[in-house]
Every structure is written in structure tokens, then in C-alpha cells.
Amino acid sequence: MKIVYLDSLAMGDDIDLTIFEPFGEFVQYETSTTEEAIQRTVDADIILTNKVVINDATVGQAKHLKLVCVTATGTDNLDKNYLDGRGIGWRNVAGYSSNSVAQVTITMLLYLLTNCRYYDDYVKNGDYIDSPVFTNLDHKFFELAGKTWGIIALGAIGRQVAKITSAFGCKVIYYDVTRYEQDTQLGYEMVDLDTLLSSSDVVSIHAPLTDETRNLINKETLAKMKPSAYLINVARGPIVNEQDLTEALNNNEIAGAGLDVLTVEPMLADNPLRNVKDGSKIFIAPHIAWGSVEARTELIRLVAENIKNYFN
């Protein structure tokens, strides 16, 4: 068999991919455009993809294609109707990054809440050398203990965030976007979205991108949050309306926002978030939350398991 990885650069250059070699010929490309993908997949039996869209335009000439493996959890880049119509299997990987994403979620909040950027710059710029006192409390910060942390989607990642924030002394509430969650089994209070937004000091998003969650956080829903509240999105960019978030931050409708995901990635030059006036209110990372060394290593192992199980 021939395995073609269309965008291995998304996995970084420090993860061992030789695990795929026992299955047959293994070819990897750092990135692939639609035009390149249609050529590179012609004789592929298995395709690995992270973000490359898989549809007729990219794999239409792959006559021997049997399986598509997404090196991620989200499968919105797969045309499943097309694959099903051709009898091509597909597999994704879930649960590999819960610890990594939860860790980045907490990191983003603490960075914003404690004004880490200001205090780090204060010392590194030499201002502390000239200080008349041993401390600097110019930018006040608050404790998490006693605050309410609202989670949108209490899946594997959401539950890990709930566990960590509970240890900080937070009250955890959550909104069920899937209609599947059972609050009596989880030990946390399930509430409607309006209650979560109006009650929470921190709102973190861990939901998949669906018709229901697209643009879920917009001008109307942001207006329901506390002016002192923080928003963290480590799920999918289009869940948050970036123009509305920019206006909410500039108008002091919420205290701050941490984003690991954007509507278009990489970031566009005209992204409205670049117009946030006070940079200390926003922390944007380049979609890294999933990518600890441990998470990426486990991801590749599970992809290999998917291939093995599919053909066995």
C-alpha cells in the first residue's frame, strides 16, 4: 500500500512518522494545495490529512483510495457524502489532546487575569530597577477562587478544564450544545446559555463547529456577559464573531479574551481583532493548544492504530 501525508508540517518536525512505514510506501509533503493534492494522491491507498480538504477536487483521481485518516479530531475538511459514495473509509482521532488544550486554556486565562504581559515587560524594560518600592500593583488582578467558570460543551476537554478550575476554587457551570450531556452524571450544574453568559466570570469554549455553534458568540451574546468577564476560545474560530468581539473589547463590554483559533487561519492581515485598542485585553495564539509533544505523539500513534484496525 501507499500512504500519502498531504500536510505533515502541521505536525511539526519533531514527531517520528516512521510508524507508518511498516504499512507500505510512505510519502509525506509538508503542505499541499488543491492542485498538488490531486496529483499526489493519484496512486494513494491511504491519505493522511490535517487541514487539506478532501473532496472530488483533491482526490478525484485517486482510483485506489481506500482510507482517509484525519490527524485531528475535527472532520469539517472531509466531504463525507463524497467519500461514502465512493466507498472510501475515513477515521479521525479523539481524546488525544485533552490535557494539552486544558493546559493552554488555563494558561490563557491566567496570563490575562494576572496581567502577565505588563509585569513581565515592567521588569525586562528596566522599570523595576528604578522602582522606589519592592512591588508594583499598578495593574490590579483577582483570584480565581470563588469565581464562576462557565464551560460551553462539557466533553473530554471541557471536563478536564472543569477539574482544573474546580481545584482553583471555581464554581463550574456548563451549557450543553450537543443535547447529549447529563448533568446528574458529571457533578456540575447544567444551565442555559443566557444563564451561563450572565453568571460566569470566565467563559471557555470547547465545542465543535456546527450550524448551532457557528457565530454563537456575537454582539447579542457578548452583551449578556459581565463587564469583568473573560472569554477563552480554544475550539473553532467561527464560533466567535471576531468583529463583534473587537467592538466588545474596545467598548469595555468584557474584560478580555484569549483565542487559540481564528475564523481564517493563518490570520488575515485585515482581521478585525488587530484593531483591538488595548493589547493587554487580548491574547491570540497560532492554534497551538492541541500541540504538546505528548499530544502529537499520541495522535500519530492513534492514527497508526486506526489504519491497522481498519484493514484488520
Secondary structure, DSSP 8 states (H G I E B T S, - for coil): -EEEES-GGGG-SSS--GGGGGGSEEEE-S---HHHHHHHTTT-SEEEESSS-BSHHHHTT-TT--EEEESSS--TTB-HHHHHHTT-EEE---SSSHHHHHHHHHHHHHHHHTTHHHHHHHHHTTGGGG-SSS---SS----STT-EEEEE--SHHHHHHHHHHHHTT-EEEEE-SSS---HHHHTSEE--HHHHHHH-SEEEE-----TTTTT-BSHHHHTTS-TT-EEEE-S-GGGB-HHHHHHHHHTTSSSEEEES--SSSS--TT-GGGG-S-GGGEEE-SS-TT--HHHHHHHHHHHHHHHHHHH-
